[in-house]
Amino acid sequence: MEPTPRPKESQEIDAALLDHPCVRQALTTADGSASYVVPRAWTGDELRPEQLTDWHQVFESLYAAPEPLPLGEHFGGWFSTYDGSPIPLDEMRQWRDATVARVLALRPRRLLEIGAGSGLLLAELAPHCDEYWATDYSARAVALLDDRLRAHPSLAGRVRLRCAPAHVVDGLPAGHFDTVVLNSVIQYFPDDGHLLDVIGRALSLTAPDGSLFLGDVRTAALERCFHCAVRLHRADGTPDRATLLRGLADGLAQDKELHLDPGFFTALPAVFPRITAVDLQIKEGPAHNELTRYRYDVVLRTARPTAGFSARRVRWGAGAETLAEVAELLTGLPAGAGALRLESVPNARIAAEAAALCALDAGAGVAAAKALLHTAPPPSLPEPDALRELGARLGYAVTVAWSPTDPTALDAVFRRDGARTASGANEADEAGEAGEADAAGDPVPPGGHGPAGPPAPGRLTEYAATPAAIDPTAPLAAALRAHLAARLPAGRLPGAIVVLPELPAADQLPAPFPVEHDPRPDAWAWRPLPDGRAGLSLRLSGRVDRGAWLSALRARMGPSVLLRARNAAAESLPRLTGELPDESAALFVLGPEEHRLTIVSRRPGAYRAGAGPFVRGLVAAYHAHRTGRAEPPGSVPAGSGAEPSGPVGARFTLPGLAVLTPPDPASAR
């Protein structure tokens, strides 16, 4: 039997949709109520602009209403991932001062800072430079800097500001800067390919004897350890081990930041021949926080290659296991072999968190693993800064970096300035492949680290943990509606555009979402969206557990649900429903204890009872995942069911959290 031909109007809509470069297949219903499209495969290059725009919105909101603070004192936005509270100001100043000292050691005169933010480094570094050029992707950040600089006329002649993303260097003088700085910036890049592009452009601006400083790099090998520690810190009510491990996996899958292992940077001379040396150092500072535990700095040098040096290799626990024994080794080194490489020193900063993860993986319960977080390292185990202080006291320059064989351990290289050999700058023993030590010791590159050999083509990605990408189909429905509006007569647009991974048979096409209307302005209700989906908005007052919300959403809406988190300003909450993929949610972080949860869906008939029962079940599932206690389906924790007083009222009260109705119908976006 021949299929019934579709109307000419539907075929014209299909033709217009197929004219879009992102559409592979299209099918419009006979009555024009919906168009179903299958997108083409997306590549990383196509995704990057979306992810960069995502972070741009975050930082624009961060600087929307800055505090009236002096230049260099705006530490807003630095919150602890462990509990959501601001990182203590004295710890942030220690972090800033250590970074400033490391950059000043490069002796900058003509400095370019890419991603200057609120000027935390600029305020300290600019007085030491003849020229200080500063760029930032956020126009609000640049305006803030311009305003703050008015109070510092002495800097007016040497600081130049411009608004531009990191990869745009048009108008900057090539080969001009002796120092280029990207501090706490590259974690917001969408992938390692974008970072390579930025490094290449930055090197084009760097003088022949210059340095490229990359600060606050997050290490990929310890990403799981960090996420586990965060989960354990937030595990009130002691959830079961399986629930915590599921939340840990979800947190890793949703991490939006770029993590890189040292091997990425030590392999760069094979990619960019201008790089003659790679120096790595873990962060300095006495505080134990996520900045000192999991981040490091990299200096890429373009100066004339210098010789490597020989170092005696000693393993912690075999040749030394106390600072006093290390001091004896350093004192006893002959003048001609004035370097020592101390290997596999357990990292005192992360020892407890690494032990907790190890215990969980071995089958321990959550309570036992959490108790390990508060275990102090052995007194004989030195702090990384203590290794640096010991070397300085005995006349050694010290490099402390991650061990290439164990990410929970460190290698420390102690070097006297006169300790040189004829070894090439790129000789390396990072992977332990230098062979047996001779009488003088093993060759070590100038920065203490180096690649074991040139990387295989295209293999640098092995050293990177790529951020969770924005779903490539998220903005497609909105883009296609605009595409059709420019090509079809008024009134001919389909009622909905549905993005699917593949087209089912014509008689099995999903129907657009049936929206339940509720006339009460204070009620939760599914509200219609232009593309045929429905949206629901909840206000959350108090501490939230993102992992528990994701688990609850998946329990109510299916295992493929996505949850995106974004910083936002309460007065300018972005309208993201058009960007969100079907069956997903966005958690807008308005403050440490203020959030907005926006949910979108298209599933036909799934929530015919309206939004009330759905929200009751969702909150019950959240409570169950948050506390580790099972709740009967559809049950509501104590305190629920209270009618709202006025236009906003608490409908559910949980320990430390209230789930509220939107303040007005327009807030359900």
C-alpha positions as CSV (number, residue, x, y, z in Angstrom):
1,M,0.0,0.0,0.0
2,E,1.4,3.4,-1.0
3,P,2.0,5.8,1.8
4,T,-0.3,8.8,1.9
5,P,1.6,11.7,0.4
6,R,2.3,14.6,2.8
7,P,1.0,18.1,2.0
8,K,3.2,20.4,0.0
9,E,3.5,22.8,2.9
10,S,5.1,20.0,5.1
11,Q,7.5,19.1,2.4
12,E,8.5,22.8,2.0
13,I,9.3,23.0,5.8
14,D,11.4,19.8,5.5
15,A,13.3,21.3,2.6
16,A,14.0,24.5,4.5
17,L,15.2,22.5,7.6
18,L,17.5,20.4,5.4
19,D,19.0,23.6,4.1
20,H,20.5,24.2,7.6
21,P,24.1,22.8,7.8
22,C,23.4,21.1,11.2
23,V,20.4,19.0,10.0
24,R,20.8,15.5,8.6
25,Q,17.1,14.4,8.4
26,A,13.8,16.2,8.8
27,L,10.2,15.2,8.9
28,T,7.2,17.5,9.4
29,T,3.8,16.1,10.3
30,A,0.9,16.5,7.8
31,D,-0.9,19.1,10.0
32,G,2.3,21.1,10.6
33,S,2.0,20.7,14.4
34,A,5.6,19.5,14.7
35,S,8.9,19.1,12.8
36,Y,11.3,16.3,13.8
37,V,15.0,16.7,13.0
38,V,18.1,14.6,13.4
39,P,21.3,16.6,13.7
40,R,24.5,16.0,11.9
41,A,27.5,14.9,14.0
42,W,29.1,17.7,15.9
43,T,32.9,18.2,16.3
44,G,34.9,19.8,19.1
45,D,35.5,22.9,17.0
46,E,31.7,23.5,16.7
47,L,31.2,23.0,20.4
48,R,34.0,25.4,21.6
49,P,32.1,28.7,21.0
50,E,29.1,27.4,23.0
51,Q,31.3,26.5,26.0
52,L,33.3,29.7,25.8
53,T,30.0,31.6,25.8
54,D,28.9,29.6,28.8
55,W,31.8,30.8,30.9
56,H,31.6,34.3,29.5
57,Q,28.1,34.6,31.0
58,V,29.4,33.3,34.3
59,F,32.0,36.0,34.6
60,E,29.8,38.8,33.3
61,S,27.4,38.0,36.1
62,L,30.3,37.8,38.6
63,Y,31.3,41.4,37.9
64,A,27.7,42.7,37.5
65,A,27.6,44.3,40.9
66,P,31.2,44.4,42.3
67,E,31.9,45.4,45.9
68,P,33.5,48.8,46.3
69,L,37.0,47.4,47.1
70,P,40.5,48.8,46.3
71,L,42.3,47.5,43.2
72,G,43.7,44.0,44.0
73,E,41.3,43.2,46.8
74,H,38.3,41.9,44.9
75,F,38.3,38.2,45.8
76,G,34.6,37.7,45.0
77,G,33.7,34.4,43.3
78,W,36.3,32.2,45.1
79,F,34.2,29.7,46.9
80,S,35.2,26.4,48.4
81,T,33.9,23.4,46.4
82,Y,33.9,21.4,49.6
83,D,31.1,23.3,51.3
84,G,30.2,26.3,49.1
85,S,31.6,28.9,51.6
86,P,34.0,31.7,50.6
87,I,37.7,30.6,50.8
88,P,39.1,32.5,53.8
89,L,40.6,35.9,52.8
90,D,43.9,35.2,54.4
91,E,44.3,32.0,52.3
92,M,43.3,33.8,49.1
93,R,46.0,36.5,49.9
94,Q,48.6,33.7,50.4
95,W,47.6,32.2,47.1
96,R,47.9,35.7,45.4
97,D,51.2,36.5,47.0
98,A,52.8,33.2,46.1
99,T,51.7,33.6,42.4
100,V,53.0,37.2,42.4
101,A,56.4,36.0,43.7
102,R,56.6,33.3,41.1
103,V,55.9,35.8,38.3
104,L,58.3,38.4,39.7
105,A,61.1,35.7,39.7
106,L,60.8,35.9,35.9
107,R,61.9,39.6,36.0
108,P,59.1,40.9,33.9
109,R,59.5,44.4,32.2
110,R,56.9,44.1,29.4
111,L,54.1,41.9,30.7
112,L,50.9,40.7,29.1
113,E,48.2,39.2,31.3
114,I,45.5,37.3,29.5
115,G,42.4,37.0,31.7
116,A,43.2,39.8,34.2
117,G,39.8,39.5,36.0
118,S,39.5,42.0,38.8
119,G,43.2,42.8,38.9
120,L,44.4,40.6,41.7
121,L,47.8,40.2,40.0
122,L,47.9,43.5,38.1
123,A,47.8,45.5,41.3
124,E,51.0,43.8,42.6
125,L,52.9,43.2,39.3
126,A,52.3,46.4,37.4
127,P,54.4,48.7,39.6
128,H,57.4,46.4,38.8
129,C,56.9,46.6,35.0
130,D,57.6,49.2,32.3
131,E,54.5,48.1,30.4
132,Y,51.6,46.1,31.6
133,W,49.0,45.0,29.0
134,A,45.9,43.3,30.4
135,T,43.0,41.6,28.5
136,D,39.8,39.9,29.7
137,Y,36.9,38.2,28.0
138,S,34.4,40.0,30.3
139,A,33.6,43.6,29.4
140,R,32.4,44.2,32.9
141,A,35.8,43.0,34.3
142,V,37.6,45.4,32.0
143,A,35.3,48.3,33.0
144,L,35.9,47.4,36.7
145,L,39.7,47.5,36.2
146,D,39.5,50.8,34.3
147,D,37.5,52.3,37.2
148,R,39.8,51.0,39.9
149,L,42.9,52.3,38.0
150,R,41.6,55.8,38.2
151,A,42.7,55.8,41.9
152,H,46.3,54.9,40.8
153,P,47.6,57.6,38.5
154,S,51.1,56.2,38.8
155,L,50.0,53.2,36.8
156,A,48.1,55.1,34.1
157,G,51.1,55.4,31.8
158,R,52.0,51.7,31.9
159,V,48.7,49.8,32.0
160,R,46.8,49.2,28.8
161,L,43.4,47.4,28.9
162,R,41.4,45.6,26.2
163,C,38.4,43.3,26.1
164,A,39.1,40.1,24.2
165,P,38.9,36.3,24.6
166,A,42.2,34.5,25.2
167,H,42.6,33.3,21.6
168,V,42.1,36.7,20.0
169,V,45.5,38.5,19.9
170,D,44.9,40.8,16.9
171,G,46.4,44.2,17.6
172,L,48.9,43.0,20.2
173,P,52.6,43.5,19.3
174,A,54.2,40.3,18.1
175,G,57.4,39.2,19.8
176,H,57.2,42.1,22.3
177,F,56.5,40.7,25.7
178,D,59.1,39.1,27.9
179,T,56.4,37.6,30.1
180,V,52.9,36.4,29.2
181,V,50.7,35.4,32.1
182,L,47.5,33.2,32.1
183,N,46.6,32.7,35.7
184,S,43.6,30.7,36.8
185,V,42.3,30.9,33.2
186,I,43.0,27.7,31.3
187,Q,40.6,25.6,33.4
188,Y,37.8,27.4,31.7
189,F,39.0,26.4,28.2
190,P,36.7,23.9,26.4
191,D,39.5,21.3,25.6
192,D,43.2,20.8,25.1
193,G,43.0,21.7,21.4
194,H,41.8,25.2,22.4
195,L,44.6,25.5,24.9
196,L,47.2,24.5,22.2
197,D,45.8,27.3,20.0
198,V,46.1,29.8,22.8
199,I,49.6,28.7,23.7
200,G,50.7,29.0,20.0
201,R,49.2,32.6,19.8
202,A,50.8,33.6,23.1
203,L,54.2,32.3,22.0
204,S,53.9,34.5,18.9
205,L,53.7,37.5,21.3
206,T,56.6,36.4,23.4
207,A,60.1,37.7,23.0
208,P,63.0,35.4,22.2
209,D,64.1,35.3,25.8
210,G,60.7,35.3,27.3
211,S,58.4,33.2,29.5
212,L,54.8,32.1,29.3
213,F,53.4,31.6,32.8
214,L,50.4,29.3,33.2
215,G,49.1,29.4,36.8
216,D,46.5,27.4,38.7
217,V,46.5,24.4,36.4
218,R,44.2,21.6,37.7
219,T,45.8,18.1,37.6
220,A,43.9,15.4,35.8
221,A,45.2,12.4,37.6
222,L,43.8,13.7,40.9
223,E,40.4,14.8,39.6
224,R,38.6,11.7,41.0
225,C,40.3,12.1,44.4
226,F,39.1,15.7,44.6
227,H,35.5,14.9,43.6
228,C,35.5,12.0,46.2
229,A,36.7,14.4,49.0
230,V,33.9,16.9,48.0
231,R,31.3,14.2,48.1
232,L,32.5,12.9,51.5
233,H,32.6,16.4,53.0
234,R,28.9,16.9,51.9
235,A,27.7,13.5,52.9
236,D,25.4,14.5,55.8
237,G,23.3,11.6,56.9
238,T,25.9,9.1,55.8
239,P,24.5,7.8,52.4
240,D,25.4,4.3,51.4
241,R,28.6,3.6,49.5
242,A,26.8,2.8,46.2
243,T,24.9,6.1,46.3
244,L,28.1,8.1,47.0
245,L,30.0,6.3,44.2
246,R,27.2,7.0,41.8
247,G,27.3,10.7,42.8
248,L,31.0,10.7,42.4
249,A,30.7,9.3,38.8
250,D,28.1,11.9,38.1
251,G,30.2,14.7,39.4
252,L,33.2,13.7,37.3
253,A,30.9,13.4,34.2
254,Q,29.6,17.0,34.8
255,D,32.9,18.7,35.7
256,K,33.0,21.8,33.5
257,E,36.7,22.5,34.0
258,L,39.8,21.4,32.0
259,H,42.3,19.3,33.9
260,L,45.8,18.5,32.6
261,D,48.6,16.3,33.8
262,P,52.2,17.6,33.7
263,G,53.0,15.3,30.7
264,F,50.9,17.6,28.6
265,F,53.3,20.5,29.2
266,T,56.6,18.6,29.2
267,A,55.7,17.3,25.7
268,L,55.1,20.8,24.4
269,P,58.7,21.4,23.1
270,A,58.0,18.7,20.5
271,V,54.9,20.7,19.4
272,F,56.3,24.2,19.7
273,P,60.1,24.2,19.0
274,R,60.3,27.7,20.4
275,I,59.8,26.3,23.9
276,T,63.3,25.5,25.2
277,A,62.4,24.6,28.8
278,V,59.4,23.6,30.9
279,D,59.3,24.4,34.6
280,L,56.6,22.9,36.9
281,Q,55.9,23.7,40.5
282,I,53.0,22.7,42.7
283,K,51.3,25.6,44.4
284,E,53.0,27.2,47.4
285,G,51.3,28.1,50.7
286,P,50.8,26.8,54.2
287,A,47.0,26.3,53.9
288,H,45.5,23.0,53.0
289,N,42.7,23.8,50.5
290,E,41.7,22.9,47.0
291,L,44.1,25.5,45.5
292,T,47.2,24.1,47.2
293,R,46.2,20.4,47.0
294,Y,45.3,20.0,43.4
295,R,46.8,22.8,41.3
296,Y,50.2,23.7,39.9
297,D,52.1,26.3,37.9
298,V,53.9,25.9,34.6
299,V,56.5,28.2,33.0
300,L,57.3,27.7,29.3
301,R,60.6,29.4,28.4
302,T,61.7,30.6,25.0
303,A,65.3,31.6,26.0
304,R,68.3,30.1,24.4
305,P,68.5,26.4,25.5
306,T,70.6,25.8,28.6
307,A,72.3,22.7,29.7
308,G,70.7,20.2,31.9
309,F,72.3,19.1,35.2
310,S,73.1,15.8,37.0
311,A,71.3,14.8,40.1
312,R,71.7,12.0,42.5
313,R,68.4,10.1,42.8
314,V,67.1,9.1,46.3
315,R,63.7,7.5,46.9
316,W,61.7,8.6,49.9
317,G,61.5,5.7,52.4
318,A,64.6,4.0,51.0
319,G,67.4,6.7,51.2
320,A,65.6,9.2,53.3
321,E,62.3,9.4,55.3
322,T,62.7,12.6,57.4
323,L,63.7,16.2,56.7
324,A,66.8,15.7,58.9
325,E,67.9,12.9,56.7
326,V,67.3,15.0,53.6
327,A,69.4,17.8,55.1
328,E,72.3,15.3,55.7
329,L,72.1,14.2,52.1
330,L,72.2,17.8,50.8
331,T,75.1,18.8,53.2
332,G,77.1,15.7,52.1
333,L,76.7,16.2,48.3
334,P,80.1,16.9,46.7
335,A,80.5,20.2,45.0
336,G,80.6,18.7,41.5
337,A,77.3,16.8,41.9
338,G,75.4,19.6,43.6
339,A,71.9,18.3,42.8
340,L,69.6,15.8,44.4
341,R,66.3,14.4,43.2
342,L,64.1,13.2,46.0
343,E,61.5,10.9,44.6
344,S,58.1,9.6,45.6
345,V,57.6,11.8,48.7
346,P,54.0,11.2,49.9
347,N,52.0,14.5,49.5
348,A,51.0,15.5,53.0
349,R,48.4,17.9,51.6
350,I,46.3,15.2,50.0
351,A,47.3,12.1,52.1
352,A,44.0,12.0,54.0
353,E,41.8,12.5,50.9
354,A,43.8,9.9,48.9
355,A,43.4,7.4,51.8
356,A,39.6,8.0,51.9
357,L,39.2,7.3,48.2
358,C,41.4,4.2,48.5
359,A,39.3,3.0,51.3
360,L,36.1,3.5,49.4
361,D,37.5,1.7,46.4
362,A,38.5,-1.2,48.7
363,G,34.9,-1.6,49.9
364,A,34.9,0.6,53.1
365,G,31.7,2.3,54.1
366,V,31.1,6.0,53.8
367,A,31.4,6.7,57.5
368,A,34.8,5.0,57.6
369,A,36.0,6.8,54.5
370,K,34.8,10.2,55.9
371,A,36.6,9.6,59.1
372,L,39.9,9.3,57.2
373,L,39.5,12.9,56.0
374,H,40.4,14.1,59.5
375,T,43.4,11.9,59.9
376,A,46.6,13.9,60.2
377,P,49.7,12.7,58.1
378,P,52.6,11.2,60.0
379,P,54.7,13.8,61.8
380,S,57.8,12.7,59.8
381,L,56.1,13.5,56.5
382,P,57.2,17.0,55.4
383,E,55.0,19.7,54.0
384,P,55.9,20.7,50.4
385,D,56.8,24.2,51.6
386,A,59.1,22.6,54.2
387,L,61.2,21.0,51.4
388,R,61.5,24.4,49.7
389,E,62.5,26.1,53.0
390,L,65.1,23.4,53.7
391,G,66.7,23.8,50.3
392,A,66.8,27.6,50.5
393,R,68.4,27.4,53.9
394,L,71.2,25.2,52.5
395,G,71.7,27.2,49.3
396,Y,69.7,25.1,46.9
397,A,67.0,26.1,44.4
398,V,64.1,23.7,44.8
399,T,61.5,22.4,42.4
400,V,58.6,20.5,43.9
401,A,56.3,18.8,41.4
402,W,54.0,15.8,40.9
403,S,55.7,12.4,40.8
404,P,55.5,11.0,37.3
405,T,54.8,7.5,38.7
406,D,52.3,8.3,41.5
407,P,50.0,11.3,41.4
408,T,49.6,11.2,45.2
409,A,53.3,11.7,45.6
410,L,55.9,14.4,44.8
411,D,59.4,14.7,43.5
412,A,61.7,17.4,44.8
413,V,64.8,18.5,42.9
414,F,67.4,20.4,44.9
415,R,70.0,22.2,42.7
416,R,73.0,24.4,43.3
417,D,73.4,27.0,40.5
418,G,76.8,25.6,39.6
419,A,75.6,22.1,39.1
420,R,75.7,21.8,35.3
421,T,76.6,19.2,32.8
422,A,76.6,19.0,29.0
423,S,73.2,17.3,29.0
424,G,70.7,18.7,26.6
425,A,67.8,20.8,27.8
426,N,65.2,18.2,26.8
427,E,66.8,15.2,28.3
428,A,64.5,13.7,30.9
429,D,64.0,11.1,33.4
430,E,60.4,11.9,34.3
431,A,59.2,8.4,33.4
432,G,62.2,6.7,35.1
433,E,63.8,5.8,31.7
434,A,67.2,7.4,32.2
435,G,68.9,4.2,33.2
436,E,71.2,3.5,36.0
437,A,72.9,6.5,37.7
438,D,76.5,7.0,37.0
439,A,79.0,8.5,39.5
440,A,77.7,12.1,38.9
441,G,74.0,11.2,38.9
442,D,71.2,11.2,36.3
443,P,70.5,14.0,33.8
444,V,67.6,16.3,34.7
445,P,66.3,19.1,32.5
446,P,66.6,22.7,33.7
447,G,63.1,22.8,35.0
448,G,63.3,19.5,36.9
449,H,60.8,17.8,34.6
450,G,60.9,16.8,31.0
451,P,59.2,14.5,28.5
452,A,60.4,10.9,28.2
453,G,60.3,11.5,24.4
454,P,58.3,13.2,21.7
455,P,54.6,12.5,22.0
456,A,52.9,10.5,19.3
457,P,50.9,12.6,16.9
458,G,47.6,13.7,18.3
459,R,48.2,11.9,21.7
460,L,48.5,15.0,23.9
461,T,44.8,14.4,24.7
462,E,45.8,11.5,26.8
463,Y,47.1,14.0,29.4
464,A,43.9,16.0,29.5
465,A,40.5,15.5,31.2
466,T,38.2,17.3,28.9
467,P,35.4,19.3,30.5
468,A,31.8,18.1,30.2
469,A,30.6,19.6,26.9
470,I,27.4,21.5,26.4
471,D,25.0,19.2,24.7
472,P,25.4,19.9,21.0
473,T,21.7,19.7,20.3
474,A,20.8,22.1,23.1
475,P,20.6,25.4,21.0
476,L,19.5,23.7,17.8
477,A,15.7,23.9,18.1
478,A,15.9,27.7,18.8
479,A,18.4,28.2,15.9
480,L,16.1,26.2,13.5
481,R,13.1,28.2,14.4
482,A,15.0,31.4,13.5
483,H,16.2,29.7,10.3
484,L,12.7,28.8,9.3
485,A,11.3,32.3,10.1
486,A,13.7,33.8,7.6
487,R,12.7,31.4,4.8
488,L,8.9,30.7,5.3
489,P,5.9,33.0,5.1
490,A,4.4,34.2,8.3
491,G,2.1,31.6,9.9
492,R,3.8,28.6,8.2
493,L,6.2,27.7,11.1
494,P,5.7,24.3,12.7
495,G,4.1,24.3,16.2
496,A,7.2,22.6,17.6
497,I,10.6,21.5,16.6
498,V,11.7,18.2,18.2
499,V,15.4,17.1,18.0
500,L,15.8,13.3,18.0
501,P,18.9,11.0,17.7
502,E,17.0,9.2,14.9
503,L,13.7,9.3,13.1
504,P,11.2,6.6,14.1
505,A,8.4,5.4,11.8
506,A,5.9,8.2,11.0
507,D,3.2,6.5,13.1
508,Q,5.5,6.4,16.1
509,L,6.6,10.0,16.3
510,P,6.4,11.4,19.8
511,A,3.7,14.0,20.4
512,P,4.6,17.4,21.6
513,F,4.5,17.8,25.4
514,P,0.9,18.3,26.8
515,V,1.2,21.4,29.0
516,E,-0.9,21.5,32.2
517,H,-2.1,25.1,32.9
518,D,-2.7,26.3,36.4
519,P,-4.2,29.7,36.8
520,R,-2.8,30.3,40.3
521,P,0.2,32.6,40.1
522,D,1.8,31.0,43.2
523,A,1.4,27.4,42.0
524,W,4.0,25.2,40.4
525,A,2.9,24.5,36.9
526,W,4.3,23.2,33.7
527,R,4.5,26.3,31.5
528,P,4.6,26.2,27.7
529,L,7.8,26.9,25.8
530,P,8.0,28.1,22.2
531,D,9.4,24.8,20.9
532,G,6.6,22.6,22.2
533,R,8.3,21.6,25.4
534,A,7.3,22.6,29.0
535,G,9.3,24.3,31.7
536,L,9.1,24.2,35.5
537,S,11.0,26.5,38.0
538,L,11.7,25.9,41.7
539,R,13.4,28.2,44.1
540,L,15.8,26.5,46.5
541,S,16.7,28.3,49.8
542,G,19.5,26.7,51.8
543,R,22.4,24.3,51.1
544,V,21.9,22.0,48.1
545,D,23.5,18.7,47.0
546,R,23.9,18.8,43.2
547,G,24.6,15.1,43.1
548,A,21.4,14.3,45.0
549,W,19.4,16.6,42.7
550,L,20.8,14.8,39.6
551,S,20.0,11.4,41.1
552,A,16.4,12.6,42.0
553,L,15.9,14.0,38.5
554,R,17.1,10.7,36.9
555,A,14.8,8.7,39.2
556,R,11.8,10.7,38.1
557,M,12.6,11.5,34.5
558,G,15.0,8.8,33.2
559,P,18.7,7.8,33.5
560,S,19.8,10.1,30.6
561,V,18.8,13.4,32.3
562,L,21.4,16.1,32.3
563,L,21.9,18.7,35.0
564,R,23.9,21.8,34.2
565,A,25.1,24.2,36.9
566,R,25.7,27.9,36.2
567,N,26.5,30.9,38.3
568,A,23.9,33.7,37.8
569,A,22.8,37.0,39.2
570,A,19.4,37.1,40.8
571,E,18.4,40.3,39.0
572,S,19.4,38.9,35.6
573,L,18.6,35.2,35.6
574,P,19.4,33.9,32.1
575,R,16.7,32.3,30.0
576,L,18.2,29.0,29.2
577,T,15.2,26.8,28.4
578,G,15.8,27.2,24.7
579,E,19.4,26.0,25.1
580,L,18.7,23.0,27.3
581,P,18.3,19.6,25.7
582,D,15.1,17.6,26.2
583,E,14.7,16.0,29.6
584,S,17.2,18.2,31.4
585,A,17.6,20.8,34.1
586,A,19.8,23.8,34.9
587,L,20.8,24.8,38.5
588,F,21.4,28.5,38.6
589,V,23.8,29.4,41.5
590,L,22.7,32.7,42.9
591,G,24.6,32.4,46.1
592,P,25.9,29.8,48.5
593,E,22.4,29.2,49.8
594,E,20.2,30.5,47.0
595,H,19.6,28.5,43.8
596,R,17.0,28.3,41.0
597,L,16.3,24.9,39.5
598,T,14.8,25.0,36.0
599,I,13.5,21.8,34.5
600,V,12.5,21.2,30.8
601,S,10.8,18.2,29.3
602,R,8.9,16.9,26.3
603,R,7.8,13.4,27.3
604,P,4.2,12.9,26.2
605,G,1.8,12.1,28.9
606,A,4.5,11.6,31.5
607,Y,3.2,14.2,33.9
608,R,-0.5,14.4,33.1
609,A,-1.4,14.8,36.8
610,G,0.3,18.3,36.7
611,A,3.4,19.7,38.3
612,G,2.4,19.3,41.9
613,P,2.7,15.4,42.1
614,F,5.9,15.6,40.0
615,V,7.5,18.1,42.4
616,R,6.4,16.1,45.5
617,G,8.0,12.9,44.0
618,L,11.1,14.8,43.0
619,V,11.6,16.4,46.4
620,A,11.0,13.0,48.1
621,A,13.6,11.4,45.8
622,Y,16.1,14.2,46.6
623,H,15.5,13.7,50.3
624,A,16.1,10.0,49.9
625,H,19.4,10.4,48.0
626,R,20.6,13.2,50.3
627,T,20.0,11.4,53.5
628,G,20.5,7.8,52.3
629,R,17.1,6.8,53.7
630,A,14.5,5.3,51.3
631,E,11.2,7.1,51.0
632,P,7.9,5.6,49.9
633,P,7.1,6.7,46.3
634,G,5.3,10.0,46.3
635,S,5.7,10.6,50.0
636,V,6.7,14.0,51.3
637,P,9.0,14.9,54.1
638,A,7.7,16.5,57.3
639,G,6.7,20.1,56.9
640,S,5.3,19.7,53.4
641,G,1.8,20.5,52.2
642,A,1.6,23.9,53.8
643,E,-0.3,26.3,51.7
644,P,1.8,29.3,50.7
645,S,1.2,32.6,52.4
646,G,1.2,35.4,49.7
647,P,2.8,34.9,46.3
648,V,5.8,33.0,47.6
649,G,5.6,30.2,50.1
650,A,7.6,27.2,51.3
651,R,5.9,24.0,50.0
652,F,8.5,21.6,51.3
653,T,10.9,22.0,54.2
654,L,13.9,19.7,54.4
655,P,16.8,19.9,56.9
656,G,18.6,23.0,55.8
657,L,16.7,23.5,52.6
658,A,13.3,24.9,51.6
659,V,11.8,24.3,48.1
660,L,9.7,27.3,47.2
661,T,7.2,28.3,44.5
662,P,8.5,30.8,41.9
663,P,7.9,34.4,42.9
664,D,5.9,35.1,39.8
665,P,4.7,33.2,36.7
666,A,7.4,34.8,34.5
667,S,10.1,33.2,36.6
668,A,9.4,29.7,35.2
669,R,11.6,30.0,32.2
